[in-house]
Amino acid sequence: SPSLSPPLSHPPLFLHPLSHPSLSLFLQVKVYAIKHDMHSLRHLVRMCKALLENASLYLEKYLHYLLPSMITCAVTRQPCMRPEVEDQWTFRQEAAKLVALMSR
């Protein structure tokens, strides 16, 4: 009887790797679109961290999208609208740690 499962050379669509360029480009575009919303930027930094820490993803070819975005988060003049209230230094430190991680 013929097998209904696909051959190993063609895994089901849900097993295909994520589109690395799309995710990387998404992060880049969003960082520049929401420059002064530190709450949303913090989520993007954490998303980038999760992508970088995922051993099943090969992101080296897409670092040129991720690195400028994280540098922007680390050194931007004003990452939030209320710097006297929001903890911008912890946010900057998280982004800078990712820059260091990507530089290895």
A tleap script that builds the chain and sets N, CA, C and O, in Angstrom:
source leaprc.protein.ff14SB
mol = sequence {
  NSER PRO SER LEU SER PRO PRO LEU SER HIE
  PRO PRO LEU PHE LEU HIE PRO LEU SER HIE
  PRO SER LEU SER LEU PHE LEU GLN VAL LYS
  VAL TYR ALA ILE LYS HIE ASP MET HIE SER
  LEU ARG HIE LEU VAL ARG MET CYS LYS ALA
  LEU LEU GLU ASN ALA SER LEU TYR LEU GLU
  LYS TYR LEU HIE TYR LEU LEU PRO SER MET
  ILE THR CYS ALA VAL THR ARG GLN PRO CYS
  MET ARG PRO GLU VAL GLU ASP GLN TRP THR
  PHE ARG GLN GLU ALA ALA LYS LEU VAL ALA
  LEU MET SER CARG
}
set mol.1.N position { 0.841 -1.171 0.000 }
set mol.1.CA position { 0.000 0.000 0.000 }
set mol.1.C position { 0.888 1.237 0.000 }
set mol.1.O position { 1.879 1.279 0.729 }
set mol.2.N position { 0.555 2.245 -0.802 }
set mol.2.CA position { 1.381 3.457 -0.868 }
set mol.2.C position { 1.284 4.263 0.427 }
set mol.2.O position { 0.230 4.326 1.059 }
set mol.3.N position { 2.368 4.855 0.792 }
set mol.3.CA position { 2.421 5.672 2.001 }
set mol.3.C position { 1.813 7.042 1.735 }
set mol.3.O position { 2.042 7.641 0.684 }
set mol.4.N position { 1.045 7.527 2.684 }
set mol.4.CA position { 0.447 8.844 2.552 }
set mol.4.C position { 1.351 9.956 3.091 }
set mol.4.O position { 1.086 11.138 2.872 }
set mol.5.N position { 2.396 9.581 3.780 }
set mol.5.CA position { 3.302 10.605 4.318 }
set mol.5.C position { 4.281 11.040 3.228 }
set mol.5.O position { 4.677 10.224 2.395 }
set mol.6.N position { 4.673 12.301 3.223 }
set mol.6.CA position { 5.591 12.795 2.204 }
set mol.6.C position { 6.986 12.224 2.421 }
set mol.6.O position { 7.334 11.846 3.540 }
set mol.7.N position { 7.778 12.160 1.373 }
set mol.7.CA position { 9.150 11.688 1.549 }
set mol.7.C position { 9.928 12.651 2.437 }
set mol.7.O position { 9.561 13.819 2.567 }
set mol.8.N position { 10.998 12.160 3.045 }
set mol.8.CA position { 11.778 12.981 3.970 }
set mol.8.C position { 12.408 14.195 3.292 }
set mol.8.O position { 12.678 15.198 3.952 }
set mol.9.N position { 12.642 14.116 1.996 }
set mol.9.CA position { 13.246 15.252 1.306 }
set mol.9.C position { 12.266 16.411 1.158 }
set mol.9.O position { 12.681 17.526 0.842 }
set mol.10.N position { 10.981 16.172 1.379 }
set mol.10.CA position { 9.966 17.216 1.298 }
set mol.10.C position { 9.118 17.204 2.569 }
set mol.10.O position { 8.019 16.650 2.580 }
set mol.11.N position { 9.632 17.819 3.647 }
set mol.11.CA position { 8.848 17.819 4.889 }
set mol.11.C position { 7.579 18.643 4.733 }
set mol.11.O position { 7.504 19.504 3.857 }
set mol.12.N position { 6.589 18.390 5.565 }
set mol.12.CA position { 5.357 19.183 5.502 }
set mol.12.C position { 5.664 20.668 5.674 }
set mol.12.O position { 6.692 21.036 6.241 }
set mol.13.N position { 4.780 21.503 5.188 }
set mol.13.CA position { 5.011 22.945 5.228 }
set mol.13.C position { 5.265 23.469 6.628 }
set mol.13.O position { 6.081 24.371 6.814 }
set mol.14.N position { 4.576 22.913 7.613 }
set mol.14.CA position { 4.748 23.433 8.963 }
set mol.14.C position { 6.123 23.106 9.538 }
set mol.14.O position { 6.493 23.653 10.576 }
set mol.15.N position { 6.882 22.236 8.895 }
set mol.15.CA position { 8.228 21.920 9.367 }
set mol.15.C position { 9.303 22.710 8.622 }
set mol.15.O position { 10.476 22.651 8.990 }
set mol.16.N position { 8.922 23.438 7.592 }
set mol.16.CA position { 9.906 24.244 6.875 }
set mol.16.C position { 10.429 25.331 7.797 }
set mol.16.O position { 9.693 25.828 8.650 }
set mol.17.N position { 11.699 25.708 7.634 }
set mol.17.CA position { 12.232 26.771 8.494 }
set mol.17.C position { 11.484 28.083 8.285 }
set mol.17.O position { 10.932 28.347 7.217 }
set mol.18.N position { 11.483 28.872 9.309 }
set mol.18.CA position { 10.854 30.188 9.209 }
set mol.18.C position { 11.587 31.019 8.166 }
set mol.18.O position { 12.765 30.795 7.889 }
set mol.19.N position { 10.901 31.942 7.616 }
set mol.19.CA position { 11.505 32.830 6.635 }
set mol.19.C position { 12.403 33.828 7.360 }
set mol.19.O position { 11.930 34.862 7.832 }
set mol.20.N position { 13.674 33.526 7.449 }
set mol.20.CA position { 14.616 34.378 8.177 }
set mol.20.C position { 14.652 35.805 7.649 }
set mol.20.O position { 14.631 36.743 8.446 }
set mol.21.N position { 14.706 36.004 6.331 }
set mol.21.CA position { 14.742 37.391 5.853 }
set mol.21.C position { 13.489 38.164 6.240 }
set mol.21.O position { 13.572 39.346 6.571 }
set mol.22.N position { 12.348 37.524 6.203 }
set mol.22.CA position { 11.106 38.216 6.545 }
set mol.22.C position { 11.083 38.629 8.009 }
set mol.22.O position { 10.698 39.755 8.326 }
set mol.23.N position { 11.488 37.741 8.901 }
set mol.23.CA position { 11.513 38.067 10.328 }
set mol.23.C position { 12.541 39.151 10.623 }
set mol.23.O position { 12.281 40.067 11.402 }
set mol.24.N position { 13.695 39.044 10.005 }
set mol.24.CA position { 14.750 40.031 10.218 }
set mol.24.C position { 14.333 41.394 9.690 }
set mol.24.O position { 14.546 42.414 10.345 }
set mol.25.N position { 13.746 41.405 8.521 }
set mol.25.CA position { 13.287 42.659 7.931 }
set mol.25.C position { 12.131 43.252 8.738 }
set mol.25.O position { 12.030 44.470 8.883 }
set mol.26.N position { 11.268 42.390 9.259 }
set mol.26.CA position { 10.173 42.851 10.117 }
set mol.26.C position { 10.721 43.609 11.321 }
set mol.26.O position { 10.246 44.697 11.645 }
set mol.27.N position { 11.725 43.028 11.985 }
set mol.27.CA position { 12.324 43.684 13.140 }
set mol.27.C position { 12.918 45.030 12.752 }
set mol.27.O position { 12.739 46.026 13.453 }
set mol.28.N position { 13.626 45.048 11.631 }
set mol.28.CA position { 14.260 46.284 11.198 }
set mol.28.C position { 13.231 47.377 10.927 }
set mol.28.O position { 13.389 48.508 11.386 }
set mol.29.N position { 12.193 47.047 10.194 }
set mol.29.CA position { 11.167 48.032 9.847 }
set mol.29.C position { 10.445 48.521 11.095 }
set mol.29.O position { 10.196 49.718 11.235 }
set mol.30.N position { 10.109 47.614 11.997 }
set mol.30.CA position { 9.361 47.997 13.196 }
set mol.30.C position { 10.182 48.884 14.133 }
set mol.30.O position { 9.645 49.820 14.727 }
set mol.31.N position { 11.468 48.599 14.266 }
set mol.31.CA position { 12.309 49.420 15.141 }
set mol.31.C position { 12.311 50.862 14.651 }
set mol.31.O position { 12.233 51.789 15.457 }
set mol.32.N position { 12.399 51.058 13.361 }
set mol.32.CA position { 12.425 52.423 12.828 }
set mol.32.C position { 11.042 53.061 12.826 }
set mol.32.O position { 10.931 54.287 12.853 }
set mol.33.N position { 9.996 52.260 12.794 }
set mol.33.CA position { 8.636 52.799 12.766 }
set mol.33.C position { 8.162 53.255 14.145 }
set mol.33.O position { 7.366 54.188 14.247 }
set mol.34.N position { 8.639 52.610 15.196 }
set mol.34.CA position { 8.148 52.920 16.546 }
set mol.34.C position { 9.290 53.363 17.452 }
set mol.34.O position { 9.407 52.886 18.581 }
set mol.35.N position { 10.117 54.251 16.976 }
set mol.35.CA position { 11.324 54.670 17.687 }
set mol.35.C position { 11.104 55.131 19.125 }
set mol.35.O position { 11.970 54.890 19.966 }
set mol.36.N position { 10.000 55.775 19.441 }
set mol.36.CA position { 9.839 56.356 20.767 }
set mol.36.C position { 8.872 55.591 21.665 }
set mol.36.O position { 8.460 56.102 22.706 }
set mol.37.N position { 8.508 54.380 21.277 }
set mol.37.CA position { 7.623 53.548 22.086 }
set mol.37.C position { 8.463 52.435 22.700 }
set mol.37.O position { 8.561 51.338 22.151 }
set mol.38.N position { 9.064 52.733 23.839 }
set mol.38.CA position { 10.017 51.797 24.429 }
set mol.38.C position { 9.376 50.470 24.815 }
set mol.38.O position { 10.035 49.432 24.763 }
set mol.39.N position { 8.125 50.484 25.196 }
set mol.39.CA position { 7.438 49.242 25.537 }
set mol.39.C position { 7.428 48.298 24.328 }
set mol.39.O position { 7.753 47.118 24.464 }
set mol.40.N position { 7.064 48.800 23.172 }
set mol.40.CA position { 7.050 47.982 21.954 }
set mol.40.C position { 8.461 47.641 21.504 }
set mol.40.O position { 8.717 46.527 21.046 }
set mol.41.N position { 9.376 48.593 21.630 }
set mol.41.CA position { 10.772 48.324 21.263 }
set mol.41.C position { 11.360 47.211 22.125 }
set mol.41.O position { 12.118 46.369 21.641 }
set mol.42.N position { 11.004 47.217 23.400 }
set mol.42.CA position { 11.507 46.169 24.298 }
set mol.42.C position { 11.033 44.786 23.830 }
set mol.42.O position { 11.783 43.812 23.900 }
set mol.43.N position { 9.798 44.709 23.357 }
set mol.43.CA position { 9.293 43.434 22.833 }
set mol.43.C position { 10.055 43.021 21.571 }
set mol.43.O position { 10.327 41.837 21.372 }
set mol.44.N position { 10.391 43.970 20.736 }
set mol.44.CA position { 11.165 43.660 19.530 }
set mol.44.C position { 12.577 43.189 19.879 }
set mol.44.O position { 13.110 42.280 19.242 }
set mol.45.N position { 13.174 43.809 20.886 }
set mol.45.CA position { 14.511 43.377 21.331 }
set mol.45.C position { 14.436 41.949 21.863 }
set mol.45.O position { 15.319 41.136 21.587 }
set mol.46.N position { 13.402 41.646 22.612 }
set mol.46.CA position { 13.243 40.283 23.140 }
set mol.46.C position { 12.953 39.285 22.024 }
set mol.46.O position { 13.381 38.134 22.098 }
set mol.47.N position { 12.238 39.713 21.002 }
set mol.47.CA position { 11.989 38.849 19.848 }
set mol.47.C position { 13.310 38.554 19.135 }
set mol.47.O position { 13.573 37.415 18.749 }
set mol.48.N position { 14.120 39.566 18.967 }
set mol.48.CA position { 15.430 39.376 18.349 }
set mol.48.C position { 16.282 38.418 19.184 }
set mol.48.O position { 16.957 37.544 18.639 }
set mol.49.N position { 16.246 38.583 20.487 }
set mol.49.CA position { 17.004 37.697 21.381 }
set mol.49.C position { 16.530 36.249 21.234 }
set mol.49.O position { 17.347 35.330 21.175 }
set mol.50.N position { 15.234 36.053 21.175 }
set mol.50.CA position { 14.690 34.701 21.020 }
set mol.50.C position { 15.137 34.085 19.689 }
set mol.50.O position { 15.481 32.904 19.635 }
set mol.51.N position { 15.130 34.871 18.637 }
set mol.51.CA position { 15.590 34.367 17.338 }
set mol.51.C position { 17.060 33.982 17.394 }
set mol.51.O position { 17.449 32.933 16.880 }
set mol.52.N position { 17.878 34.827 18.016 }
set mol.52.CA position { 19.313 34.556 18.094 }
set mol.52.C position { 19.630 33.351 18.970 }
set mol.52.O position { 20.593 32.632 18.707 }
set mol.53.N position { 18.836 33.126 19.998 }
set mol.53.CA position { 19.084 32.007 20.905 }
set mol.53.C position { 18.505 30.692 20.403 }
set mol.53.O position { 18.782 29.637 20.974 }
set mol.54.N position { 17.711 30.742 19.351 }
set mol.54.CA position { 17.111 29.533 18.792 }
set mol.54.C position { 18.163 28.786 17.976 }
set mol.54.O position { 18.582 29.252 16.917 }
set mol.55.N position { 18.580 27.639 18.470 }
set mol.55.CA position { 19.649 26.873 17.827 }
set mol.55.C position { 19.239 26.300 16.476 }
set mol.55.O position { 20.106 25.944 15.678 }
set mol.56.N position { 17.961 26.204 16.203 }
set mol.56.CA position { 17.527 25.627 14.932 }
set mol.56.C position { 17.484 26.654 13.798 }
set mol.56.O position { 17.266 26.293 12.642 }
set mol.57.N position { 17.691 27.927 14.126 }
set mol.57.CA position { 17.704 28.961 13.092 }
set mol.57.C position { 19.135 29.363 12.775 }
set mol.57.O position { 19.971 29.473 13.672 }
set mol.58.N position { 19.405 29.578 11.517 }
set mol.58.CA position { 20.713 30.036 11.070 }
set mol.58.C position { 20.560 31.475 10.592 }
set mol.58.O position { 20.136 31.722 9.463 }
set mol.59.N position { 20.907 32.415 11.454 }
set mol.59.CA position { 20.650 33.821 11.167 }
set mol.59.C position { 21.876 34.601 10.716 }
set mol.59.O position { 21.786 35.807 10.485 }
set mol.60.N position { 23.004 33.945 10.588 }
set mol.60.CA position { 24.237 34.667 10.247 }
set mol.60.C position { 24.110 35.457 8.949 }
set mol.60.O position { 24.657 36.554 8.833 }
set mol.61.N position { 23.397 34.908 7.983 }
set mol.61.CA position { 23.248 35.593 6.696 }
set mol.61.C position { 22.335 36.813 6.786 }
set mol.61.O position { 22.275 37.602 5.844 }
set mol.62.N position { 21.629 36.981 7.896 }
set mol.62.CA position { 20.654 38.058 8.025 }
set mol.62.C position { 21.008 39.054 9.126 }
set mol.62.O position { 20.188 39.890 9.506 }
set mol.63.N position { 22.228 38.959 9.630 }
set mol.63.CA position { 22.645 39.877 10.688 }
set mol.63.C position { 22.670 41.324 10.207 }
set mol.63.O position { 22.540 42.246 11.013 }
set mol.64.N position { 22.836 41.531 8.906 }
set mol.64.CA position { 22.850 42.904 8.384 }
set mol.64.C position { 21.490 43.583 8.533 }
set mol.64.O position { 21.402 44.806 8.426 }
set mol.65.N position { 20.441 42.821 8.776 }
set mol.65.CA position { 19.136 43.403 9.102 }
set mol.65.C position { 19.007 43.640 10.607 }
set mol.65.O position { 18.490 44.669 11.040 }
set mol.66.N position { 19.480 42.682 11.390 }
set mol.66.CA position { 19.287 42.728 12.837 }
set mol.66.C position { 20.237 43.686 13.546 }
set mol.66.O position { 19.828 44.420 14.445 }
set mol.67.N position { 21.493 43.676 13.145 }
set mol.67.CA position { 22.513 44.451 13.851 }
set mol.67.C position { 22.229 45.956 13.859 }
set mol.67.O position { 22.284 46.559 14.931 }
set mol.68.N position { 21.929 46.591 12.727 }
set mol.68.CA position { 21.635 48.034 12.782 }
set mol.68.C position { 20.423 48.368 13.658 }
set mol.68.O position { 20.392 49.409 14.314 }
set mol.69.N position { 19.442 47.491 13.661 }
set mol.69.CA position { 18.252 47.736 14.481 }
set mol.69.C position { 18.591 47.721 15.962 }
set mol.69.O position { 18.120 48.571 16.718 }
set mol.70.N position { 19.407 46.760 16.382 }
set mol.70.CA position { 19.755 46.674 17.800 }
set mol.70.C position { 20.723 47.782 18.196 }
set mol.70.O position { 20.673 48.274 19.323 }
set mol.71.N position { 21.605 48.179 17.278 }
set mol.71.CA position { 22.484 49.324 17.564 }
set mol.71.C position { 21.634 50.584 17.743 }
set mol.71.O position { 21.875 51.384 18.647 }
set mol.72.N position { 20.645 50.747 16.875 }
set mol.72.CA position { 19.737 51.896 16.992 }
set mol.72.C position { 19.061 51.899 18.354 }
set mol.72.O position { 18.970 52.947 18.993 }
set mol.73.N position { 18.587 50.746 18.807 }
set mol.73.CA position { 17.937 50.672 20.123 }
set mol.73.C position { 18.907 51.036 21.241 }
set mol.73.O position { 18.519 51.678 22.217 }
set mol.74.N position { 20.160 50.632 21.103 }
set mol.74.CA position { 21.141 50.872 22.162 }
set mol.74.C position { 21.597 52.328 22.239 }
set mol.74.O position { 21.870 52.829 23.330 }
set mol.75.N position { 21.683 53.011 21.100 }
set mol.75.CA position { 22.288 54.344 21.109 }
set mol.75.C position { 21.352 55.474 20.679 }
set mol.75.O position { 21.778 56.626 20.594 }
set mol.76.N position { 20.100 55.164 20.411 }
set mol.76.CA position { 19.181 56.212 19.977 }
set mol.76.C position { 19.098 57.332 21.006 }
set mol.76.O position { 19.229 57.102 22.208 }
set mol.77.N position { 18.885 58.513 20.525 }
set mol.77.CA position { 18.863 59.685 21.394 }
set mol.77.C position { 17.772 59.580 22.461 }
set mol.77.O position { 18.020 59.853 23.635 }
set mol.78.N position { 16.573 59.186 22.051 }
set mol.78.CA position { 15.455 59.129 22.995 }
set mol.78.C position { 14.567 57.929 22.658 }
set mol.78.O position { 13.702 58.035 21.788 }
set mol.79.N position { 14.766 56.781 23.336 }
set mol.79.CA position { 13.964 55.595 23.034 }
set mol.79.C position { 12.550 55.641 23.610 }
set mol.79.O position { 11.729 54.770 23.324 }
set mol.80.N position { 12.275 56.651 24.414 }
set mol.80.CA position { 10.949 56.741 25.026 }
set mol.80.C position { 10.522 58.203 25.108 }
set mol.80.O position { 11.340 59.117 25.006 }
set mol.81.N position { 9.242 58.393 25.292 }
set mol.81.CA position { 8.710 59.749 25.359 }
set mol.81.C position { 8.931 60.396 26.730 }
set mol.81.O position { 8.996 61.620 26.846 }
set mol.82.N position { 9.046 59.554 27.769 }
set mol.82.CA position { 9.227 60.080 29.124 }
set mol.82.C position { 10.473 59.462 29.768 }
set mol.82.O position { 10.348 58.566 30.604 }
set mol.83.N position { 11.659 59.919 29.399 }
set mol.83.CA position { 12.892 59.309 29.916 }
set mol.83.C position { 13.056 59.429 31.426 }
set mol.83.O position { 13.768 58.634 32.041 }
set mol.84.N position { 12.403 60.416 32.023 }
set mol.84.CA position { 12.525 60.567 33.482 }
set mol.84.C position { 11.717 59.520 34.235 }
set mol.84.O position { 11.941 59.306 35.427 }
set mol.85.N position { 10.769 58.859 33.548 }
set mol.85.CA position { 9.897 57.869 34.184 }
set mol.85.C position { 10.268 56.447 33.757 }
set mol.85.O position { 10.307 55.538 34.586 }
set mol.86.N position { 10.536 56.259 32.477 }
set mol.86.CA position { 10.793 54.917 31.943 }
set mol.86.C position { 12.274 54.547 32.103 }
set mol.86.O position { 13.152 55.406 32.022 }
set mol.87.N position { 12.526 53.285 32.327 }
set mol.87.CA position { 13.885 52.785 32.543 }
set mol.87.C position { 14.570 52.525 31.200 }
set mol.87.O position { 14.640 51.392 30.725 }
set mol.88.N position { 15.073 53.610 30.604 }
set mol.88.CA position { 15.688 53.474 29.296 }
set mol.88.C position { 17.053 52.805 29.359 }
set mol.88.O position { 17.502 52.247 28.358 }
set mol.89.N position { 17.722 52.844 30.498 }
set mol.89.CA position { 19.082 52.302 30.567 }
set mol.89.C position { 19.093 50.772 30.570 }
set mol.89.O position { 19.987 50.159 29.987 }
set mol.90.N position { 18.124 50.164 31.210 }
set mol.90.CA position { 18.015 48.706 31.161 }
set mol.90.C position { 17.692 48.259 29.745 }
set mol.90.O position { 18.242 47.271 29.257 }
set mol.91.N position { 16.804 48.984 29.093 }
set mol.91.CA position { 16.461 48.697 27.703 }
set mol.91.C position { 17.690 48.805 26.813 }
set mol.91.O position { 17.943 47.919 25.997 }
set mol.92.N position { 18.451 49.874 26.961 }
set mol.92.CA position { 19.656 50.064 26.156 }
set mol.92.C position { 20.669 48.936 26.407 }
set mol.92.O position { 21.329 48.455 25.487 }
set mol.93.N position { 20.769 48.533 27.668 }
set mol.93.CA position { 21.698 47.466 28.016 }
set mol.93.C position { 21.289 46.139 27.369 }
set mol.93.O position { 22.149 45.399 26.891 }
set mol.94.N position { 19.993 45.828 27.348 }
set mol.94.CA position { 19.510 44.612 26.680 }
set mol.94.C position { 19.879 44.624 25.198 }
set mol.94.O position { 20.359 43.624 24.664 }
set mol.95.N position { 19.653 45.760 24.540 }
set mol.95.CA position { 19.974 45.872 23.121 }
set mol.95.C position { 21.478 45.762 22.906 }
set mol.95.O position { 21.914 45.105 21.961 }
set mol.96.N position { 22.277 46.389 23.760 }
set mol.96.CA position { 23.726 46.333 23.616 }
set mol.96.C position { 24.256 44.913 23.816 }
set mol.96.O position { 25.208 44.512 23.147 }
set mol.97.N position { 23.660 44.158 24.718 }
set mol.97.CA position { 24.060 42.764 24.918 }
set mol.97.C position { 23.811 41.940 23.659 }
set mol.97.O position { 24.601 41.059 23.320 }
set mol.98.N position { 22.702 42.232 22.964 }
set mol.98.CA position { 22.428 41.530 21.717 }
set mol.98.C position { 23.422 41.905 20.628 }
set mol.98.O position { 23.826 41.058 19.832 }
set mol.99.N position { 23.816 43.170 20.592 }
set mol.99.CA position { 24.842 43.603 19.638 }
set mol.99.C position { 26.129 42.813 19.906 }
set mol.99.O position { 26.769 42.334 18.970 }
set mol.100.N position { 26.503 42.680 21.172 }
set mol.100.CA position { 27.690 41.908 21.527 }
set mol.100.C position { 27.542 40.443 21.127 }
set mol.100.O position { 28.485 39.833 20.624 }
set mol.101.N position { 26.369 39.887 21.351 }
set mol.101.CA position { 26.107 38.492 20.981 }
set mol.101.C position { 26.229 38.290 19.468 }
set mol.101.O position { 26.783 37.287 19.017 }
set mol.102.N position { 25.717 39.231 18.696 }
set mol.102.CA position { 25.785 39.130 17.240 }
set mol.102.C position { 27.210 39.343 16.720 }
set mol.102.O position { 27.547 38.887 15.628 }
set mol.103.N position { 28.033 40.026 17.493 }
set mol.103.CA position { 29.386 40.336 17.051 }
set mol.103.C position { 30.361 39.183 17.266 }
set mol.103.O position { 31.493 39.228 16.785 }
set mol.104.N position { 29.938 38.182 17.968 }
set mol.104.CA position { 30.834 37.041 18.243 }
set mol.104.C position { 31.049 36.203 17.019 }
set mol.104.O position { 31.772 35.208 17.071 }
savepdb mol mol.pdb
quit
